[in-house]
Amino acid sequence: MREKHSLREENIILKKELIEKYSFQNIIGKNAKMLEVFDLIQSVADSEASILILGESGTGKELIAKAIHYGSSRRDGPFVSINCAAIPETLLESELFGYKKGAFTGAVNDKKGKFFLANGGTLFLDEIGDMPLYLQAKILRALQEKEIEPVGGEAKVKINVRVISATNKPLDKWVKEGKFREDLFYRLNVIEVKLPSLRERKDDIP
């Protein structure tokens, strides 16, 4: 019992440290464009709206996503991230939605996907522009229905997840070219946050 209490206390302390570490005040930036970004993310952090963060590689998109999560009422829930470009297309679906035992060769146990693990918190979909079209449809359905279906499963699982996504790709252009679903783009891009490149904020480099 004492051990359980000690673990709970430790968990509270660790969460407090995370909240402080990723607070808006700890993000370096005095450039006027970055100050505009800080104002925007502070004003939308506690909404339930999906956020799309646009910016070149190295501009701190995940840092901003964490600041939004830890500045919101979901801060006590999990922050789960997945880089859509780093996982082979054949594995991405099961990473996102999980799978049931026996769904395919090698699936010896059930596995929980990122959507399930982020329940009650925030799911950060990094490099969303690299998501294959067939999976975009499943992501859209999950956001619309607020439920997922693990690979090889029949029962749907209810989820309560806020999605923040990020990309360095020109998604608006890709929508016109048919490379990215228009309905998913608008579902993800309820609030758009544009991060300036370091070229545009040289006064922050020192």
Secondary structure, 3 states (H helix, E strand, C coil): CHHHHHHHHHHHHHHHHHHHHCCHHHCCCCCHHHHHHHHHHHHHCCCCCCEEEECCCCCCHHHHHHHHHHCCCCCCCCEEEEECCCCCHHHHHHHHHCECCCCCCCCCCCECCHHHHCCCCEEEEECHHHCCHHHHHHHHHHHHHCEECCECCCCCEECCCEEEEEECCCHHHHHHCCCCCHHHHHHHCCEEEECCCHHHHHHHCC
